[in-house]
Amino acid sequence: MMITYRLVTPEDAEELLAIYAQYIDTTITFEYTLPSPEEFRERIVHITEFYPYIAAVCDGRIVGYAYSHTLFERAAYQWNAEFSVYVDREYTRCGIGRALYQKLIDVSVMQGIHIAFGKVTSPNEPSEALHRSMGFDPLAVFEKVGYKNGEWHAVTWFARTLHDFEDCPQAPTGFRDLNSAEVQKILNP
């Protein structure tokens, strides 16, 4: 199986939404209803204003995607990012989620992001194992913070430090302002 990686465009919204739809009735996402293609397209546009959004492609079809996004809105949090990843169920346990996460890590390092975060509905052993294998440490478990499918669910926060903490850090660089040749090397070395 040959997987290539590329940047997501708004035109990919329906293909990504088809993958996301596989999780909408689960506790992997806390959304109750599937967004419309237009709403999903708007999310892509908003996220890619500053952060990377990466697709895994097999035989011309998107089989997984990952993106980083704002953790919290206030300016003092700008050195942090939250990661999200979704893989088509036909392609889980093939290393795609791990590869997508590594590419997000590498691009986030280029951007100057200091800490990457992941939030996992617990228990979710595959996602928890992914985070641990990628060097993320569990920070906290928030008990009963999400209600879905008739039950209260816990969420575990994971974090990985990407940069040393210096005095007077430079603001992170927006994804669009990175060297595109260097980004391409990360996507498909």
N, C-alpha and C positions, 0 to 999 in steps of 0.2 A: 504494500500500500504506500503510494507516494503522496506525501502531504506537503503542500507549499503554503506559505503564509503571505498575506498581503494586508494592506490597510483597508478598513471598511469605508464604504461611501454610503451616503443616504439612499442610493438606489438599491442597496443590499437589504433594506429594512424588511421586506417581506420574507426573504430567505432566513434572516436572523430570527424573525418573529415566529417562523415555523419551528425553529429549534426551541425558542423560549416557550412556545405553546406546549411542549412536551413536559414542562415543569409547572405550569400554571395551577394545576390541581394538586400539587405537592406542597410540602413545606420548604422546599428549596428556595422558593420565592415567597414573600409575604404579600404579594399582590393577589387580589381576589379575582380580578377579571383581566383578560388578555387585552393589552392596549391595541388600538387601531393601528393599521400600517402607517397612517399619517403621524400619529402620536409617537410611534417608535422611530420614524424618520426624524422627527423633531428632536428626540432624545439623542440620536446619533449626531446631528448637527451641533447641538449644545455641548455634548461631551468633547467632540473633536475640535472645539474651539481652543482647547488647552491640553487635552489628554489624548493618549493613543487609544485606538480602537482597532483590534487586529482580528482577522478572520483566518481560520485554517481551512484549506481547500483541498478536496480530493476529487479527481476526475471532473473538474470544473464546477463542483458543488461545494458550498460552504457546509462544513461538518462540525464547526465549533467556532466560538468567538470569545474574546476577552477584552476588557477595557479597564482603565483606571478612571477614577473620578474624584470629585471633591469629597473629603471626609466630613468637614464642618465648614461653615460659611465664613467665619471671622478670619481676618487677615493673618493673625498669628498662627493659624493652622495651615498656611499655604505650603509648608514643607512636608505635608502628609498627603497620602492618597489611599483610597480604598480600591481594592481590586475585585473584579467580578468575572466569572468564567462560566460558560455554558457549552456543553458538548452534546451533539446529536446522540441520542441513546444507542443508535447502531454502532457508534464509534467510541463509547466509553471504555475505559481500561486499555486504551491503545497508546497512551502517552501524550495525547493531544492536549489535555488540560495542563499537564506539566509543562509541555513545550510553550503553550500560550503564556503561562505564568512566567516562565523564564524570560520570554521576550518582553513582557511588561516590566519585569524587574530591570532588565538591561536598558530599556528606554527610559524608565524612571530614574535610573542612575544618571543617564545623560542629562535629564531634565534638572537634576539637583534635588529630587525628592529624597527626604531623609528617612521617612518611615512608611512602609507599605502595610496596610491593614487588610484583613479579610474577616468577614462576619459569616458564621456558619450556624445554621439551625442545628441544634444538638438534641439528640444524637444524630450524626451523619458521618459514619466512619470513613467512607471514601473521601469526602471533602476534608475532614479533619486530618486524615493521613496525607493527603496532598499538601496541605499547609505545613505539616510537620516536616515532610520530606523536602520541602522547598526552603527550610530554615526559618519558618515562622514559629514563634513561640506563643502558646496560649496565654492571654493576659487576664481574662475574666470571663465568667459565665454569668449572664444575666438571665435569671430564672423567670419563666412565665412572662416574657415581654411581648410575645406575639400570639394572637389567637387566630387559628385557621383550622379548617376541617374539624370543627367541634372540639378542639383541644387547645390548651395553653402550651406554648413552646419556649424552650430556652434558646439563647443565642450565645455562642462562644466567640469572643473576639480574639483574633490572632494578629501578631505584628512581627515585622522583620525590619531591622535597621539596615539602611542602604548606604548611608554616609556617616562619617564622624560628625560630631556636633561641635561646630566652631563658633566663636564669638562673631557677631555681625555677618551672618551668612547672606550670600547673594540670593535674591528671589529666584525661585525655580524658573526655568525657561519653558515657555509654551511649546507644546509638541510641534506646532507648525513652524517654529523658529529653529528647530534642530537641523543639523546637516542631513539632508535627505539621503545622501549616499551612505552615511554611517547608519542611518535607520534601516536602509535596505540590506546592509550587511547583517544586521541583527535579525531581520525577518527571514532572510534566506542566505545564510553564510556560504 
